[in-house]
């Protein structure tokens, strides 16, 4: 489907039954005579020509159907079904976090390669069966990401159920599929292992590697690791920090899942990570010729190599590549492997003070959460003292 580069201006001549905000891109209305809808296209000689596609009585759905047929969109593909679902009122009414999870699942699902030489998103929905979906779940789980496999199968089931109710498909191949078994791990990386991996990411950090350079990784990896540990933050909480979170006294957190925000006071390590992130962003924006937003909350602290706010899915991909390469090079062993979220657990465990102090530092509202995040062994006097 065509996309618009900028919002349309209201055209008073367009028929009233058309929602102008939902018109497909590249479709225009000529009010002369009885009125006609048209598109612009180039002929064999490269000259731009007008092509009428419908009269003024055409509905919005008919205009979308016509443009889709002209663009060669396969209306039976999984990609098409996912696009219709994400544009639906039912999807848009979901919570922001749920929509974010669905976007991640769609991006990961549609790009999976198949034996047919094309991505999974190009397959017809009629080619999907419970056996195919089960193989997909088992394959993703075997890569060490059972949680990702379960998120994708739940998303797939939701999309197909929505499609059946609206005539886009006939069956739901995700029904009855076995979910991957998720291991409830409470990994706690040791200080030396954590320091080794952070040092390795600093050494290999290079945002603009030369052609053929192997083993480099984005500089934002070590920055994100440092902030996650020092401030006891989740990965999504680090990548969504902006200049508005930087205060005179420290870094103002932006915790999720109902946790309380707090200000983590400055330390040399935290200041270095923040300063490096800002300098890196300034260099990228200058190289790309990007304008600097005036509002602090519009200036993301962690940006991608092209200067945009870093997406969590992009960070997850870069992290997995980095850890896999560290395993292959013997920097860490499989037993020493940990996730970015484990750095939050390490940070809470290393926080000085009693359990109340650690709970206040982590922002958790429930003291029971300390059983998950505080893995320190308390020192107590013996019963004879």
Secondary structure, DSSP 8 states (H G I E B T S, - for coil): ----SS-----TTS-TTS-GGG--TTEEEE-STT-EEEEEEE-TTS-EEEEEEEETT--HHHHHHHHHHHTT--TTBHHHHHHHHHHSHHHHTS-HHHHHHHHHHHHHHHT-B-TTSSBGGGSBGGG--HHHHHHHHHHHHHTT-HHHHHHHHHHHHHHHHHHHHTTS-S--TTTT--------------HHHHHHHHHHHHHHB-SS--TT--S-B-THHHHHHHHHHHHT--HHHHHT-BGGGB-SSEEE----TT----EEE--HHHHHHHHHHHHHHHHHHHHHT----SSGGGSBSSB-TTSSB--HHHHHHHHHHHHHHHHHTTSS-GGG---HHHHHHHHHHHS-S-HHHHHHHHT-S-GGGHHHH---------TT-
